[in-house]
């Protein structure tokens, strides 16, 4: 039993890249005002607070949002 526990590998940590507003705007093709309005309406992913007024979005959240909107527009 102790042998099984010692052979377990630690869980892989999922690391995501954080992207700032300029890159988010470029990727989704939306302006700052639209992004923040849609966030307030629950139509766009919320950012991660980095400290002070600095925020960034998880790249995988933005990629998922883009993929979902690409499917709904076809």
mmCIF file as gemmi writes it, N, C-alpha and C atoms, coordinates in Angstrom:
data_model
loop_
_atom_site.group_PDB
_atom_site.id
_atom_site.type_symbol
_atom_site.label_atom_id
_atom_site.label_alt_id
_atom_site.label_comp_id
_atom_site.label_asym_id
_atom_site.label_entity_id
_atom_site.label_seq_id
_atom_site.pdbx_PDB_ins_code
_atom_site.Cartn_x
_atom_site.Cartn_y
_atom_site.Cartn_z
_atom_site.occupancy
_atom_site.B_iso_or_equiv
_atom_site.pdbx_formal_charge
_atom_site.auth_seq_id
_atom_site.auth_asym_id
_atom_site.pdbx_PDB_model_num
ATOM 1 N N . UNK Axp A 1 ? 0.824 -1.182 0 1 0 ? 1 A 1
ATOM 2 C CA . UNK Axp A 1 ? 0 0 0 1 0 ? 1 A 1
ATOM 3 C C . UNK Axp A 1 ? 0.87 1.249 0 1 0 ? 1 A 1
ATOM 4 N N . UNK Axp A 2 ? 1.913 1.263 0.786 1 0 ? 2 A 1
ATOM 5 C CA . UNK Axp A 2 ? 2.814 2.409 0.832 1 0 ? 2 A 1
ATOM 6 C C . UNK Axp A 2 ? 3.566 2.546 -0.495 1 0 ? 2 A 1
ATOM 7 N N . UNK Axp A 3 ? 3.822 1.399 -1.151 1 0 ? 3 A 1
ATOM 8 C CA . UNK Axp A 3 ? 4.502 1.444 -2.444 1 0 ? 3 A 1
ATOM 9 C C . UNK Axp A 3 ? 3.664 2.162 -3.49 1 0 ? 3 A 1
ATOM 10 N N . UNK Axp A 4 ? 2.359 1.953 -3.468 1 0 ? 4 A 1
ATOM 11 C CA . UNK Axp A 4 ? 1.478 2.612 -4.429 1 0 ? 4 A 1
ATOM 12 C C . UNK Axp A 4 ? 1.485 4.116 -4.23 1 0 ? 4 A 1
ATOM 13 N N . UNK Axp A 5 ? 1.486 4.57 -2.994 1 0 ? 5 A 1
ATOM 14 C CA . UNK Axp A 5 ? 1.473 6.002 -2.715 1 0 ? 5 A 1
ATOM 15 C C . UNK Axp A 5 ? 2.77 6.671 -3.161 1 0 ? 5 A 1
ATOM 16 N N . UNK Axp A 6 ? 3.889 5.987 -3.005 1 0 ? 6 A 1
ATOM 17 C CA . UNK Axp A 6 ? 5.171 6.589 -3.358 1 0 ? 6 A 1
ATOM 18 C C . UNK Axp A 6 ? 5.378 6.672 -4.874 1 0 ? 6 A 1
ATOM 19 N N . UNK Axp A 7 ? 4.643 5.847 -5.638 1 0 ? 7 A 1
ATOM 20 C CA . UNK Axp A 7 ? 4.803 5.866 -7.089 1 0 ? 7 A 1
ATOM 21 C C . UNK Axp A 7 ? 3.864 6.85 -7.78 1 0 ? 7 A 1
ATOM 22 N N . UNK Axp A 8 ? 2.958 7.465 -7.023 1 0 ? 8 A 1
ATOM 23 C CA . UNK Axp A 8 ? 2.048 8.432 -7.618 1 0 ? 8 A 1
ATOM 24 C C . UNK Axp A 8 ? 2.818 9.671 -8.047 1 0 ? 8 A 1
ATOM 25 N N . UNK Axp A 9 ? 2.508 10.122 -9.234 1 0 ? 9 A 1
ATOM 26 C CA . UNK Axp A 9 ? 3.12 11.347 -9.719 1 0 ? 9 A 1
ATOM 27 C C . UNK Axp A 9 ? 2.301 12.538 -9.237 1 0 ? 9 A 1
ATOM 28 N N . UNK Axp A 10 ? 2.972 13.655 -8.994 1 0 ? 10 A 1
ATOM 29 C CA . UNK Axp A 10 ? 2.196 14.832 -8.595 1 0 ? 10 A 1
ATOM 30 C C . UNK Axp A 10 ? 1.285 15.258 -9.737 1 0 ? 10 A 1
ATOM 31 N N . UNK Axp A 11 ? 0.135 15.812 -9.374 1 0 ? 11 A 1
ATOM 32 C CA . UNK Axp A 11 ? -0.814 16.261 -10.398 1 0 ? 11 A 1
ATOM 33 C C . UNK Axp A 11 ? -0.188 17.343 -11.252 1 0 ? 11 A 1
ATOM 34 N N . UNK Axp A 12 ? -0.42 17.249 -12.538 1 0 ? 12 A 1
ATOM 35 C CA . UNK Axp A 12 ? 0.103 18.258 -13.448 1 0 ? 12 A 1
ATOM 36 C C . UNK Axp A 12 ? -0.642 19.567 -13.21 1 0 ? 12 A 1
ATOM 37 N N . UNK Axp A 13 ? 0.098 20.641 -13.051 1 0 ? 13 A 1
ATOM 38 C CA . UNK Axp A 13 ? -0.52 21.942 -12.857 1 0 ? 13 A 1
ATOM 39 C C . UNK Axp A 13 ? -0.784 22.552 -14.216 1 0 ? 13 A 1
ATOM 40 N N . UNK Axp A 14 ? -1.981 23.055 -14.375 1 0 ? 14 A 1
ATOM 41 C CA . UNK Axp A 14 ? -2.355 23.669 -15.634 1 0 ? 14 A 1
ATOM 42 C C . UNK Axp A 14 ? -1.904 25.129 -15.599 1 0 ? 14 A 1
ATOM 43 N N . UNK Axp A 15 ? -1.025 25.479 -16.501 1 0 ? 15 A 1
ATOM 44 C CA . UNK Axp A 15 ? -0.508 26.832 -16.552 1 0 ? 15 A 1
ATOM 45 C C . UNK Axp A 15 ? -1.121 27.523 -17.76 1 0 ? 15 A 1
ATOM 46 N N . UNK Axp A 16 ? -1.667 28.69 -17.526 1 0 ? 16 A 1
ATOM 47 C CA . UNK Axp A 16 ? -2.265 29.435 -18.614 1 0 ? 16 A 1
ATOM 48 C C . UNK Axp A 16 ? -1.548 30.762 -18.751 1 0 ? 16 A 1
ATOM 49 N N . UNK Axp A 17 ? -1.507 31.239 -19.946 1 0 ? 17 A 1
ATOM 50 C CA . UNK Axp A 17 ? -0.886 32.525 -20.229 1 0 ? 17 A 1
ATOM 51 C C . UNK Axp A 17 ? -1.923 33.616 -19.985 1 0 ? 17 A 1
ATOM 52 N N . UNK Axp A 18 ? -1.506 34.701 -19.378 1 0 ? 18 A 1
ATOM 53 C CA . UNK Axp A 18 ? -2.388 35.838 -19.171 1 0 ? 18 A 1
ATOM 54 C C . UNK Axp A 18 ? -2.122 36.867 -20.26 1 0 ? 18 A 1
ATOM 55 N N . UNK Axp A 19 ? -3.192 37.403 -20.836 1 0 ? 19 A 1
ATOM 56 C CA . UNK Axp A 19 ? -3.034 38.388 -21.901 1 0 ? 19 A 1
ATOM 57 C C . UNK Axp A 19 ? -3.729 39.686 -21.502 1 0 ? 19 A 1
ATOM 58 N N . UNK Axp A 20 ? -3.122 40.791 -21.89 1 0 ? 20 A 1
ATOM 59 C CA . UNK Axp A 20 ? -3.624 42.11 -21.519 1 0 ? 20 A 1
ATOM 60 C C . UNK Axp A 20 ? -4.665 42.586 -22.529 1 0 ? 20 A 1
ATOM 61 N N . UNK Axp A 21 ? -5.295 43.694 -22.218 1 0 ? 21 A 1
ATOM 62 C CA . UNK Axp A 21 ? -6.425 44.21 -22.988 1 0 ? 21 A 1
ATOM 63 C C . UNK Axp A 21 ? -6.106 44.401 -24.467 1 0 ? 21 A 1
ATOM 64 N N . UNK Axp A 22 ? -4.952 44.973 -24.793 1 0 ? 22 A 1
ATOM 65 C CA . UNK Axp A 22 ? -4.613 45.216 -26.205 1 0 ? 22 A 1
ATOM 66 C C . UNK Axp A 22 ? -4.65 43.921 -27.016 1 0 ? 22 A 1
ATOM 67 N N . UNK Axp A 23 ? -4.09 42.863 -26.467 1 0 ? 23 A 1
ATOM 68 C CA . UNK Axp A 23 ? -4.087 41.584 -27.187 1 0 ? 23 A 1
ATOM 69 C C . UNK Axp A 23 ? -5.489 40.98 -27.251 1 0 ? 23 A 1
ATOM 70 N N . UNK Axp A 24 ? -6.254 41.132 -26.174 1 0 ? 24 A 1
ATOM 71 C CA . UNK Axp A 24 ? -7.634 40.639 -26.175 1 0 ? 24 A 1
ATOM 72 C C . UNK Axp A 24 ? -8.422 41.347 -27.272 1 0 ? 24 A 1
ATOM 73 N N . UNK Axp A 25 ? -8.289 42.676 -27.355 1 0 ? 25 A 1
ATOM 74 C CA . UNK Axp A 25 ? -8.98 43.444 -28.39 1 0 ? 25 A 1
ATOM 75 C C . UNK Axp A 25 ? -8.595 42.943 -29.776 1 0 ? 25 A 1
ATOM 76 N N . UNK Axp A 26 ? -7.318 42.719 -29.975 1 0 ? 26 A 1
ATOM 77 C CA . UNK Axp A 26 ? -6.833 42.25 -31.276 1 0 ? 26 A 1
ATOM 78 C C . UNK Axp A 26 ? -7.408 40.877 -31.619 1 0 ? 26 A 1
ATOM 79 N N . UNK Axp A 27 ? -7.435 39.974 -30.645 1 0 ? 27 A 1
ATOM 80 C CA . UNK Axp A 27 ? -7.909 38.61 -30.89 1 0 ? 27 A 1
ATOM 81 C C . UNK Axp A 27 ? -9.404 38.54 -31.173 1 0 ? 27 A 1
ATOM 82 N N . UNK Axp A 28 ? -10.196 39.324 -30.421 1 0 ? 28 A 1
ATOM 83 C CA . UNK Axp A 28 ? -11.648 39.207 -30.552 1 0 ? 28 A 1
ATOM 84 C C . UNK Axp A 28 ? -12.245 40.238 -31.489 1 0 ? 28 A 1
ATOM 85 N N . UNK Axp A 29 ? -11.482 41.264 -31.85 1 0 ? 29 A 1
ATOM 86 C CA . UNK Axp A 29 ? -11.985 42.271 -32.779 1 0 ? 29 A 1
ATOM 87 C C . UNK Axp A 29 ? -13.021 43.198 -32.171 1 0 ? 29 A 1
ATOM 88 N N . UNK Axp A 30 ? -12.933 43.416 -30.875 1 0 ? 30 A 1
ATOM 89 C CA . UNK Axp A 30 ? -13.864 44.302 -30.188 1 0 ? 30 A 1
ATOM 90 C C . UNK Axp A 30 ? -13.097 45.448 -29.537 1 0 ? 30 A 1
ATOM 91 N N . UNK Axp A 31 ? -13.781 46.541 -29.324 1 0 ? 31 A 1
ATOM 92 C CA . UNK Axp A 31 ? -13.181 47.678 -28.64 1 0 ? 31 A 1
ATOM 93 C C . UNK Axp A 31 ? -13.28 47.525 -27.132 1 0 ? 31 A 1
ATOM 94 N N . UNK Axp A 32 ? -12.545 48.369 -26.43 1 0 ? 32 A 1
ATOM 95 C CA . UNK Axp A 32 ? -12.502 48.34 -24.973 1 0 ? 32 A 1
ATOM 96 C C . UNK Axp A 32 ? -13.895 48.505 -24.369 1 0 ? 32 A 1
ATOM 97 N N . UNK Axp A 33 ? -14.658 49.472 -24.846 1 0 ? 33 A 1
ATOM 98 C CA . UNK Axp A 33 ? -15.992 49.738 -24.286 1 0 ? 33 A 1
ATOM 99 C C . UNK Axp A 33 ? -16.919 48.541 -24.441 1 0 ? 33 A 1
ATOM 100 N N . UNK Axp A 34 ? -16.875 47.919 -25.606 1 0 ? 34 A 1
ATOM 101 C CA . UNK Axp A 34 ? -17.731 46.754 -25.853 1 0 ? 34 A 1
ATOM 102 C C . UNK Axp A 34 ? -17.327 45.593 -24.945 1 0 ? 34 A 1
ATOM 103 N N . UNK Axp A 35 ? -16.042 45.371 -24.799 1 0 ? 35 A 1
ATOM 104 C CA . UNK Axp A 35 ? -15.562 44.291 -23.931 1 0 ? 35 A 1
ATOM 105 C C . UNK Axp A 35 ? -16.065 44.498 -22.506 1 0 ? 35 A 1
ATOM 106 N N . UNK Axp A 36 ? -15.895 45.704 -21.974 1 0 ? 36 A 1
ATOM 107 C CA . UNK Axp A 36 ? -16.321 45.96 -20.59 1 0 ? 36 A 1
ATOM 108 C C . UNK Axp A 36 ? -17.842 45.944 -20.446 1 0 ? 36 A 1
ATOM 109 N N . UNK Axp A 37 ? -18.57 46.406 -21.449 1 0 ? 37 A 1
ATOM 110 C CA . UNK Axp A 37 ? -20.035 46.353 -21.394 1 0 ? 37 A 1
ATOM 111 C C . UNK Axp A 37 ? -20.508 44.901 -21.413 1 0 ? 37 A 1
ATOM 112 N N . UNK Axp A 38 ? -19.926 44.088 -22.311 1 0 ? 38 A 1
ATOM 113 C CA . UNK Axp A 38 ? -20.303 42.686 -22.389 1 0 ? 38 A 1
ATOM 114 C C . UNK Axp A 38 ? -19.927 41.928 -21.118 1 0 ? 38 A 1
ATOM 115 N N . UNK Axp A 39 ? -18.813 42.31 -20.471 1 0 ? 39 A 1
ATOM 116 C CA . UNK Axp A 39 ? -18.452 41.681 -19.195 1 0 ? 39 A 1
ATOM 117 C C . UNK Axp A 39 ? -19.536 41.967 -18.161 1 0 ? 39 A 1
ATOM 118 N N . UNK Axp A 40 ? -20.014 43.21 -18.115 1 0 ? 40 A 1
ATOM 119 C CA . UNK Axp A 40 ? -21.06 43.593 -17.163 1 0 ? 40 A 1
ATOM 120 C C . UNK Axp A 40 ? -22.359 42.841 -17.437 1 0 ? 40 A 1
ATOM 121 N N . UNK Axp A 41 ? -22.605 42.524 -18.709 1 0 ? 41 A 1
ATOM 122 C CA . UNK Axp A 41 ? -23.812 41.796 -19.098 1 0 ? 41 A 1
ATOM 123 C C . UNK Axp A 41 ? -23.642 40.28 -19.019 1 0 ? 41 A 1
ATOM 124 N N . UNK Axp A 42 ? -22.429 39.823 -18.678 1 0 ? 42 A 1
ATOM 125 C CA . UNK Axp A 42 ? -22.169 38.391 -18.579 1 0 ? 42 A 1
ATOM 126 C C . UNK Axp A 42 ? -21.93 37.713 -19.917 1 0 ? 42 A 1
ATOM 127 N N . UNK Axp A 43 ? -21.635 38.507 -20.95 1 0 ? 43 A 1
ATOM 128 C CA . UNK Axp A 43 ? -21.425 37.956 -22.293 1 0 ? 43 A 1
ATOM 129 C C . UNK Axp A 43 ? -19.953 37.767 -22.643 1 0 ? 43 A 1
ATOM 130 N N . UNK Axp A 44 ? -19.053 38.147 -21.744 1 0 ? 44 A 1
ATOM 131 C CA . UNK Axp A 44 ? -17.621 38.079 -22.03 1 0 ? 44 A 1
ATOM 132 C C . UNK Axp A 44 ? -16.897 37.67 -20.75 1 0 ? 44 A 1
ATOM 133 N N . UNK Axp A 45 ? -15.805 36.901 -20.873 1 0 ? 45 A 1
ATOM 134 C CA . UNK Axp A 45 ? -15.074 36.449 -19.68 1 0 ? 45 A 1
ATOM 135 C C . UNK Axp A 45 ? -14.552 37.628 -18.852 1 0 ? 45 A 1
ATOM 136 N N . UNK Axp A 46 ? -14.538 37.427 -17.557 1 0 ? 46 A 1
ATOM 137 C CA . UNK Axp A 46 ? -14.014 38.439 -16.645 1 0 ? 46 A 1
ATOM 138 C C . UNK Axp A 46 ? -12.498 38.272 -16.526 1 0 ? 46 A 1
ATOM 139 N N . UNK Axp A 47 ? -11.798 39.376 -16.315 1 0 ? 47 A 1
ATOM 140 C CA . UNK Axp A 47 ? -10.345 39.299 -16.182 1 0 ? 47 A 1
ATOM 141 C C . UNK Axp A 47 ? -9.908 38.911 -14.778 1 0 ? 47 A 1
ATOM 142 N N . UNK Axp A 48 ? -8.614 38.655 -14.654 1 0 ? 48 A 1
ATOM 143 C CA . UNK Axp A 48 ? -7.97 38.377 -13.38 1 0 ? 48 A 1
ATOM 144 C C . UNK Axp A 48 ? -7.337 39.681 -12.912 1 0 ? 48 A 1
ATOM 145 N N . UNK Axp A 49 ? -7.537 40.039 -11.658 1 0 ? 49 A 1
ATOM 146 C CA . UNK Axp A 49 ? -6.945 41.257 -11.11 1 0 ? 49 A 1
ATOM 147 C C . UNK Axp A 49 ? -5.46 41.004 -10.844 1 0 ? 49 A 1
ATOM 148 N N . UNK Axp A 50 ? -4.592 41.829 -11.403 1 0 ? 50 A 1
ATOM 149 C CA . UNK Axp A 50 ? -3.156 41.663 -11.211 1 0 ? 50 A 1
ATOM 150 C C . UNK Axp A 50 ? -2.633 42.537 -10.077 1 0 ? 50 A 1
ATOM 151 N N . UNK Axp A 51 ? -3.372 43.554 -9.734 1 0 ? 51 A 1
ATOM 152 C CA . UNK Axp A 51 ? -2.959 44.475 -8.679 1 0 ? 51 A 1
ATOM 153 C C . UNK Axp A 51 ? -3.242 45.893 -9.138 1 0 ? 51 A 1
ATOM 154 N N . UNK Axp A 52 ? -3.727 46.704 -8.232 1 0 ? 52 A 1
ATOM 155 C CA . UNK Axp A 52 ? -4.093 48.059 -8.625 1 0 ? 52 A 1
ATOM 156 C C . UNK Axp A 52 ? -5.191 48.014 -9.661 1 0 ? 52 A 1
ATOM 157 N N . UNK Axp A 53 ? -4.986 48.705 -10.758 1 0 ? 53 A 1
ATOM 158 C CA . UNK Axp A 53 ? -5.968 48.708 -11.839 1 0 ? 53 A 1
ATOM 159 C C . UNK Axp A 53 ? -5.587 47.765 -12.973 1 0 ? 53 A 1
ATOM 160 N N . UNK Axp A 54 ? -4.508 47.04 -12.82 1 0 ? 54 A 1
ATOM 161 C CA . UNK Axp A 54 ? -4.03 46.142 -13.87 1 0 ? 54 A 1
ATOM 162 C C . UNK Axp A 54 ? -4.823 44.84 -13.876 1 0 ? 54 A 1
ATOM 163 N N . UNK Axp A 55 ? -5.32 44.47 -15.062 1 0 ? 55 A 1
ATOM 164 C CA . UNK Axp A 55 ? -6.04 43.214 -15.229 1 0 ? 55 A 1
ATOM 165 C C . UNK Axp A 55 ? -5.523 42.496 -16.463 1 0 ? 55 A 1
ATOM 166 N N . UNK Axp A 56 ? -5.787 41.202 -16.524 1 0 ? 56 A 1
ATOM 167 C CA . UNK Axp A 56 ? -5.44 40.392 -17.691 1 0 ? 56 A 1
ATOM 168 C C . UNK Axp A 56 ? -6.432 39.242 -17.762 1 0 ? 56 A 1
ATOM 169 N N . UNK Axp A 57 ? -6.569 38.693 -18.933 1 0 ? 57 A 1
ATOM 170 C CA . UNK Axp A 57 ? -7.484 37.574 -19.155 1 0 ? 57 A 1
ATOM 171 C C . UNK Axp A 57 ? -6.677 36.301 -19.352 1 0 ? 57 A 1
ATOM 172 N N . UNK Axp A 58 ? -7.242 35.181 -18.921 1 0 ? 58 A 1
ATOM 173 C CA . UNK Axp A 58 ? -6.625 33.882 -19.178 1 0 ? 58 A 1
ATOM 174 C C . UNK Axp A 58 ? -6.778 33.596 -20.673 1 0 ? 58 A 1
ATOM 175 N N . UNK Axp A 59 ? -5.683 33.267 -21.321 1 0 ? 59 A 1
ATOM 176 C CA . UNK Axp A 59 ? -5.699 33.011 -22.763 1 0 ? 59 A 1
ATOM 177 C C . UNK Axp A 59 ? -6.702 31.926 -23.115 1 0 ? 59 A 1
ATOM 178 N N . UNK Axp A 60 ? -6.788 30.886 -22.29 1 0 ? 60 A 1
ATOM 179 C CA . UNK Axp A 60 ? -7.712 29.785 -22.607 1 0 ? 60 A 1
ATOM 180 C C . UNK Axp A 60 ? -9.169 30.241 -22.512 1 0 ? 60 A 1
ATOM 181 N N . UNK Axp A 61 ? -9.482 31.192 -21.624 1 0 ? 61 A 1
ATOM 182 C CA . UNK Axp A 61 ? -10.847 31.73 -21.546 1 0 ? 61 A 1
ATOM 183 C C . UNK Axp A 61 ? -11.203 32.483 -22.826 1 0 ? 61 A 1
ATOM 184 N N . UNK Axp A 62 ? -10.258 33.271 -23.322 1 0 ? 62 A 1
ATOM 185 C CA . UNK Axp A 62 ? -10.496 34.041 -24.547 1 0 ? 62 A 1
ATOM 186 C C . UNK Axp A 62 ? -10.595 33.099 -25.745 1 0 ? 62 A 1
ATOM 187 N N . UNK Axp A 63 ? -9.706 32.107 -25.812 1 0 ? 63 A 1
ATOM 188 C CA . UNK Axp A 63 ? -9.759 31.135 -26.916 1 0 ? 63 A 1
ATOM 189 C C . UNK Axp A 63 ? -11.098 30.386 -26.927 1 0 ? 63 A 1
ATOM 190 N N . UNK Axp A 64 ? -11.587 30.002 -25.741 1 0 ? 64 A 1
ATOM 191 C CA . UNK Axp A 64 ? -12.866 29.312 -25.63 1 0 ? 64 A 1
ATOM 192 C C . UNK Axp A 64 ? -14.008 30.228 -26.076 1 0 ? 64 A 1
ATOM 193 N N . UNK Axp A 65 ? -13.976 31.491 -25.665 1 0 ? 65 A 1
ATOM 194 C CA . UNK Axp A 65 ? -15.006 32.457 -26.053 1 0 ? 65 A 1
ATOM 195 C C . UNK Axp A 65 ? -15.03 32.624 -27.573 1 0 ? 65 A 1
ATOM 196 N N . UNK Axp A 66 ? -13.847 32.741 -28.175 1 0 ? 66 A 1
ATOM 197 C CA . UNK Axp A 66 ? -13.752 32.879 -29.635 1 0 ? 66 A 1
ATOM 198 C C . UNK Axp A 66 ? -14.34 31.642 -30.312 1 0 ? 66 A 1
ATOM 199 N N . UNK Axp A 67 ? -13.985 30.46 -29.827 1 0 ? 67 A 1
ATOM 200 C CA . UNK Axp A 67 ? -14.482 29.213 -30.423 1 0 ? 67 A 1
ATOM 201 C C . UNK Axp A 67 ? -15.999 29.116 -30.311 1 0 ? 67 A 1
ATOM 202 N N . UNK Axp A 68 ? -16.552 29.507 -29.177 1 0 ? 68 A 1
ATOM 203 C CA . UNK Axp A 68 ? -18.002 29.453 -28.997 1 0 ? 68 A 1
ATOM 204 C C . UNK Axp A 68 ? -18.708 30.434 -29.939 1 0 ? 68 A 1
ATOM 205 N N . UNK Axp A 69 ? -18.137 31.594 -30.134 1 0 ? 69 A 1
ATOM 206 C CA . UNK Axp A 69 ? -18.769 32.572 -31.009 1 0 ? 69 A 1
ATOM 207 C C . UNK Axp A 69 ? -18.579 32.236 -32.474 1 0 ? 69 A 1
ATOM 208 N N . UNK Axp A 70 ? -17.522 31.522 -32.791 1 0 ? 70 A 1
ATOM 209 C CA . UNK Axp A 70 ? -17.316 31.081 -34.183 1 0 ? 70 A 1
ATOM 210 C C . UNK Axp A 70 ? -18.369 30.033 -34.54 1 0 ? 70 A 1
ATOM 211 N N . UNK Axp A 71 ? -18.721 29.163 -33.575 1 0 ? 71 A 1
ATOM 212 C CA . UNK Axp A 71 ? -19.742 28.14 -33.819 1 0 ? 71 A 1
ATOM 213 C C . UNK Axp A 71 ? -21.123 28.746 -33.975 1 0 ? 71 A 1
ATOM 214 N N . UNK Axp A 72 ? -21.432 29.74 -33.149 1 0 ? 72 A 1
ATOM 215 C CA . UNK Axp A 72 ? -22.78 30.327 -33.183 1 0 ? 72 A 1
ATOM 216 C C . UNK Axp A 72 ? -23.002 31.218 -34.396 1 0 ? 72 A 1
ATOM 217 N N . UNK Axp A 73 ? -21.932 31.692 -35.009 1 0 ? 73 A 1
ATOM 218 C CA . UNK Axp A 73 ? -22.088 32.565 -36.174 1 0 ? 73 A 1
ATOM 219 C C . UNK Axp A 73 ? -22.127 31.798 -37.493 1 0 ? 73 A 1
ATOM 220 N N . UNK Axp A 74 ? -21.911 30.477 -37.427 1 0 ? 74 A 1
ATOM 221 C CA . UNK Axp A 74 ? -21.954 29.685 -38.665 1 0 ? 74 A 1
ATOM 222 C C . UNK Axp A 74 ? -23.32 29.127 -38.924 1 0 ? 74 A 1
